[in-house]
Amino acid sequence: MMTNLFSSFDPGTYLSTSLNWMSTLLGILFLPTMFWLIPSRYNFMWNKIIFTLHNEFKILLGNNSIKGSTLIFISIFSMIMFNNFLGLFP
């Protein structure tokens, strides 16, 4: 019987969801805790990174960009970065 060659490399669960997506969603669930806890150094560092990325994207997109477009790009960038860092752990 022929099966997909790449199915052996796909870490799946019994709920038919990929573990890569599960790890990303679990990480996103823990990020909002910074909004209701006392700010720490990590929160200040994360806010500084987001503010710097916002300024850089605002410069790249120019004055004629759609409002909120930097938020979309920063969100996508953060999700990809977070997923890549989670992929480094065994």
Buried (B, 14 or more C-beta within 10 A) or exposed (E): EEEEEEEEEEEEEEEEEEEBEBBBEEBEEEEEEBEEEEEEEEBEEBEEEBEEBBEEBEEEEEEEEEEEEBEEBBEEEBEEEBBEEBEEEE
